[in-house]
Amino acid sequence: MAVSVQQPDTDSDGTEAMLDYLSTAVIRLDANSCISHLNQAAESMTGTSRQRASGLLLEDLFGEHEELVKLCLRVNEQGGTLEVREVSLVARHKPEQVYVADVVVTSMPADML
């Protein structure tokens, strides 16, 4: 699973369309930690469509104490990249399903994606 924290930009280069073909769940956040894009794998994992998720805080999908939320907030504040192995994730819309994922959280400027 990959999460990028950035200022959203228009998708004039088709980046979001390319992300949809990845089997890795990708969640893109803006600088306020609001969701700006979920790819198809992330939609499947969270049980939430990108339209419904757009503008929500990451906590709205995973809960405020979720390790993923804490990692994203840390990267949003400090920049850089964090990689954590075997993070347990439970999406609020799919509480019966526990995912164990390797998570990479990267802070990226808007012009890179």
Phi, psi and chi 1 to 4 in degrees:
 res  aa     phi    psi   chi1   chi2   chi3   chi4
   1 MET       -  137.7  171.5 -178.8 -150.4      -
   2 ALA  -125.3  140.6      -      -      -      -
   3 VAL  -128.8  128.9  179.0      -      -      -
   4 SER  -113.2  136.5   64.8      -      -      -
   5 VAL  -109.3  119.1 -180.0      -      -      -
   6 GLN  -161.2  172.5   64.4  171.0  -10.9      -
   7 GLN   -81.7  126.5  -69.7  -77.1   10.5      -
   8 PRO   -67.6  152.8   22.2  -28.6      -      -
   9 ASP  -135.8  168.7 -164.0  -38.5      -      -
  10 THR   -69.2  158.7   59.9      -      -      -
  11 ASP   -99.7   48.8 -170.8   36.0      -      -
  12 SER   -66.5  -21.9   58.8      -      -      -
  13 ASP   -97.2    2.2   64.4   -8.3      -      -
  14 GLY    80.9   17.7      -      -      -      -
  15 THR   -59.1  -45.0  -57.5      -      -      -
  16 GLU   -62.0  -38.0  -72.1  179.9   -0.7      -
  17 ALA   -63.3  -39.5      -      -      -      -
  18 MET   -66.1  -39.4  -71.9 -173.1  -67.5      -
  19 LEU   -62.5  -30.5  -66.4  175.7      -      -
  20 ASP   -64.0  -24.0  -78.7  -22.6      -      -
  21 TYR   -87.7   -5.1  -70.1  101.8      -      -
  22 LEU   -77.6  143.7  -64.6  176.2      -      -
  23 SER   -82.9  -11.8   60.1      -      -      -
  24 THR   -81.8  133.7  -60.6      -      -      -
  25 ALA   -69.0  128.6      -      -      -      -
  26 VAL  -125.0  125.6  176.9      -      -      -
  27 ILE  -120.4  122.5  -58.4  171.7      -      -
  28 ARG  -103.7  131.5 -170.9  163.2   64.8  178.0
  29 LEU  -115.5  152.3  -54.0  174.9      -      -
  30 ASP   -88.1 -176.7   64.8   18.3      -      -
  31 ALA   -66.2  -16.3      -      -      -      -
  32 ASN   -96.7   12.5  -62.4  -46.8      -      -
  33 SER    64.5   25.4  -62.1      -      -      -
  34 CYS   -93.9  144.1  -68.3      -      -      -
  35 ILE   -71.8  127.3  -63.6  166.6      -      -
  36 SER  -109.8  -17.1   61.7      -      -      -
  37 HIS  -164.5  140.0 -178.1   75.6      -      -
  38 LEU  -120.6  136.7  -62.8  179.2      -      -
  39 ASN   -84.9  178.2   71.6  -12.0      -      -
  40 GLN   -61.6  -38.0  -69.3  175.4   -2.4      -
  41 ALA   -65.7  -37.6      -      -      -      -
  42 ALA   -69.9  -36.3      -      -      -      -
  43 GLU   -60.7  -44.4  -74.8 -179.2  -44.5      -
  44 SER   -64.4  -43.4  177.2      -      -      -
  45 MET   -65.4  -41.9 -176.5 -176.3   80.2      -
  46 THR   -88.5  -17.7   62.9      -      -      -
  47 GLY    72.5   21.8      -      -      -      -
  48 THR  -130.8  134.7  -56.1      -      -      -
  49 SER   -73.9  157.4   70.1      -      -      -
  50 ARG   -63.4  -32.1   70.8 -170.8   73.5 -165.2
  51 GLN   -66.0  -43.6  -68.6   82.4    8.6      -
  52 ARG   -69.5  -35.7 -179.4  177.6  -74.3  158.5
  53 ALA   -78.8  -25.6      -      -      -      -
  54 SER   -56.6  124.0 -177.4      -      -      -
  55 GLY    90.9  -12.5      -      -      -      -
  56 LEU   -75.1  154.2  -66.7  177.3      -      -
  57 LEU   -75.9  152.9  -67.2  170.9      -      -
  58 LEU   -58.4  -33.8 -164.1   58.3      -      -
  59 GLU   -60.7  -28.6  -61.1   94.7   87.3      -
  60 ASP   -65.7  -26.5  -64.7  -27.5      -      -
  61 LEU   -92.7  -35.1  -72.9 -175.1      -      -
  62 PHE  -118.7   -6.3  -68.2  101.9      -      -
  63 GLY    90.1  147.8      -      -      -      -
  64 GLU   -70.1  -18.9   61.1 -170.6   40.0      -
  65 HIS  -100.4    1.2  -59.4  -67.4      -      -
  66 GLU   -63.1  137.6 -176.9   67.9   47.8      -
  67 GLU   -57.6  -36.7 -173.7  173.8   -1.0      -
  68 LEU   -59.4  -42.6  174.6   63.4      -      -
  69 VAL   -62.1  -45.0  173.2      -      -      -
  70 LYS   -62.5  -41.3  -67.3  175.9 -176.3  177.0
  71 LEU   -62.3  -44.4  -68.5  170.3      -      -
  72 CYS   -65.0  -42.2  -69.9      -      -      -
  73 LEU   -63.3  -38.5  -67.8  174.2      -      -
  74 ARG   -64.0  -45.7 -175.0  169.9  154.6 -161.9
  75 VAL   -66.3  -37.7  168.1      -      -      -
  76 ASN   -61.6  -36.7 -161.3   19.8      -      -
  77 GLU   -80.0  -39.1  -68.6  171.1    1.4      -
  78 GLN  -104.1  -16.8  -61.1  174.8   -2.7      -
  79 GLY    78.0 -176.2      -      -      -      -
  80 GLY    84.1 -156.1      -      -      -      -
  81 THR  -136.0  139.3  -63.0      -      -      -
  82 LEU  -123.6  138.3  -74.4  173.9      -      -
  83 GLU  -127.8  126.2 -174.0  172.2  -21.3      -
  84 VAL  -130.6  132.2 -179.0      -      -      -
  85 ARG   -91.4  146.1  -58.8  -81.7 -177.9 -147.6
  86 GLU    53.0   57.4  -62.3 -176.7    4.1      -
  87 VAL   -88.2  129.8  175.3      -      -      -
  88 SER   -83.3  127.1  -66.8      -      -      -
  89 LEU  -123.5  134.3  -58.5  170.3      -      -
  90 VAL  -129.8  113.7  178.6      -      -      -
  91 ALA   -77.8  139.6      -      -      -      -
  92 ARG   -59.5  -32.0  -74.9 -167.7  173.5  179.8
  93 HIS   -84.2   -6.8  -62.9  -70.9      -      -
  94 LYS  -138.1   59.8  -66.4  177.3   88.1  174.1
  95 PRO   -64.8  -18.7   23.7  -32.0      -      -
  96 GLU   -78.1  -12.9   70.8  -75.1   -6.9      -
  97 GLN  -108.5  119.5  179.9   68.3   47.6      -
  98 VAL  -105.0  125.7  177.0      -      -      -
  99 TYR  -104.5  139.0  -67.8   90.7      -      -
 100 VAL  -112.8  119.4  177.6      -      -      -
 101 ALA  -135.4  152.2      -      -      -      -
 102 ASP   -86.5  127.0  -65.8  -22.3      -      -
 103 VAL  -115.1  132.4  175.9      -      -      -
 104 VAL  -120.9  121.4  178.1      -      -      -
 105 VAL  -114.4  123.8 -178.4      -      -      -
 106 THR  -128.4  134.4  -57.6      -      -      -
 107 SER   -89.3  124.2  178.6      -      -      -
 108 MET  -133.2  139.4  -56.3  178.3   86.1      -
 109 PRO   -67.2  151.2   16.9  -22.2      -      -
 110 ALA   -58.2  -32.4      -      -      -      -
 111 ASP   -75.7   -5.9   60.1   -8.6      -      -
 112 MET   -88.4  -19.8  -72.6 -171.3   68.7      -
 113 LEU  -129.0      -  -88.5 -179.6      -      -
